[in-house]
């Protein structure tokens, strides 16, 4: 025979659901969406009437809010010859000078098996070649091994 406590425990969830349903029907809640929001939900582009567009006549002058200097046009650009801007006695770096330039590691990302490093402003992965014959051999959390053709690999720490 089932005792009184067991019967109460069996019927308690059903009774509480009935009480909540009655209480919910007696309390009036504010609608979740305003009338304007309901209009947006019922919007259909097919129901919009598009009227014919007419050109607008502008009286007065329209001025840009930005002061942009007029573009330089013609064959005389730049006005100052480049020789006057470059310091005397300098020449462009040779390919060898570019290759011997110090490698700078500015960022390393190791995530989910992917390894990337920014070296001299370029995003590179392991195995990528850059600046002539340099190659990224290995990327670790704070350093990158760079190997140049015919030379031993060298570790470069992140700055």
C-alpha positions, 0 to 999 in steps of 0.5 A, a space after each residue: 500500500 502506498 503511503 500518504 507522503 508518496 502520493 503527495 510527492 507523485 501529484 505535487 508536480 502536476 498540482 504546481 503546474 496547474 497553479 502556475 498556469 492559473 496564476 499566469 493567466 490571471 496576471 497580464 504581462 506587457 507585450 514583449 514587442 512594441 507596436 513599432 517593432 511588430 510592424 518591422 516584423 511584418 515588413 515585406 519589400 513587395 508591399 512598398 510602393 516606390 515613387 518615381 524619383 526626380 532630380 533635386 535642384 541645388 541652389 547655392 554651392 555645395 562644399 566638401 566638409 574636408 579641405 582637400 588640396 587639388 590633385 597634382 596632375 601632369 608630367 611635372 610630378 614631383 615638382 622637386 627632383 628626387 636627387 634634391 631629396 636624397 642625401 648626397 653620397 647615398 645609394 640604394 642598398 644592394 641585394 647583398 645588403 638587403 639579405 644581410 639586413 638584421 631580421 626582426 621578429 615582431 609577433 609570434 602566434 602559435 594556435 591549434 597547430 598553426 604557427 605564424 610569425 611576423 618577420 620584417 613586416 611579413 607574415 610567414 609560416 614554417 617553411 616559407 622563404 623570404 628576402 632572397 634565400 632566407 627560410 623560416 625553419 622553426 617557430 617557437 613561443 619566443 623565437 624563430 629559427 631562420 636559415 639562409 642558403 649555405 649558412 647554419 640556421 640562426 635563432 632570432 628572438 622576438 623583440 
